[in-house]
Amino acid sequence: MRVMVMVKADKDSEAGVMPSEQMLAEMGRFNEELAQAGIMLAGEGLHPSSRGKRVRFSGDKRTVLDGPFTEAKELIAGFWLWQVKSMDEAVEWVKRCPNPMLQESEIEIRPVFDAEDFGAEFTPELREQEERIRTQLEAQAKQR
């Protein structure tokens, strides 16, 4: 099962406060453990929402909103994509993670949809399209 592991933002991350050398080293060690265990598929930190945009959809209308966005506790400061056997395994790995913020923080774990989750609506044609896209993305990643 794949899971998205999201590090929630706080006032410091939203203010652009960069992690210390010690925090970077601790996270680097944790990421090495994840990689060596075959868990980590991807992971990145995100710039503050002041550098971001949102696009709001309403029928045919699209409205672009500039950051920063309110409610820092609802924003994401970074993420991992993991391959785990179960949600319990993901929780155990998160419990081993260094605290990603200088103060109290929160990490959210959510399952990623797999093709089977979509049922009959995910037709053979749509599955083929999905496979073509994944193959293309893998080839592009190898060229980088």
Long-range contacts (C-beta under 8 A, 24 or more apart in sequence): 1-83, 1-84, 1-85, 1-86, 1-87, 1-111, 1-112, 1-114, 2-41, 2-81, 2-82, 2-83, 2-84, 2-111, 2-112, 2-114, 3-81, 3-82, 3-84, 3-87, 3-90, 3-109, 3-110, 3-111, 3-112, 4-79, 4-80, 4-81, 4-109, 4-110, 4-112, 5-79, 5-80, 5-81, 5-82, 5-90, 5-94, 5-107, 5-108, 5-109, 6-76, 6-78, 6-79, 6-107, 6-108, 6-109, 6-110, 7-45, 7-76, 7-77, 7-78, 7-79, 7-100, 7-101, 7-105, 7-107, 8-73, 8-74, 8-75, 8-76, 8-77, 8-105, 8-106, 8-107, 8-108, 9-48, 9-49, 9-72, 9-73, 9-75, 9-76, 9-77, 10-72, 10-73, 10-77, 10-101, 10-102, 10-103, 10-105, 11-72, 12-101, 12-102, 12-103, 13-48, 13-72, 13-77, 13-101, 14-48, 14-49, 14-50, 14-68, 14-72, 14-75, 14-77, 15-48, 16-47, 16-48, 16-50, 17-102, 19-45, 23-98, 23-100, 26-98, 27-98, 27-100, 30-96, 30-97, 30-98, 33-96, 34-80, 34-82, 34-93, 38-83, 39-82, 39-83, 39-84, 39-93, 40-80, 40-81, 40-82, 41-80, 41-81, 41-82, 41-83, 42-79, 42-80, 42-81, 43-78, 43-79, 43-80, 43-81, 44-78, 44-79, 45-77, 45-78, 46-76, 46-77, 46-78, 46-79, 49-75, 73-106, 77-101, 81-112, 87-111
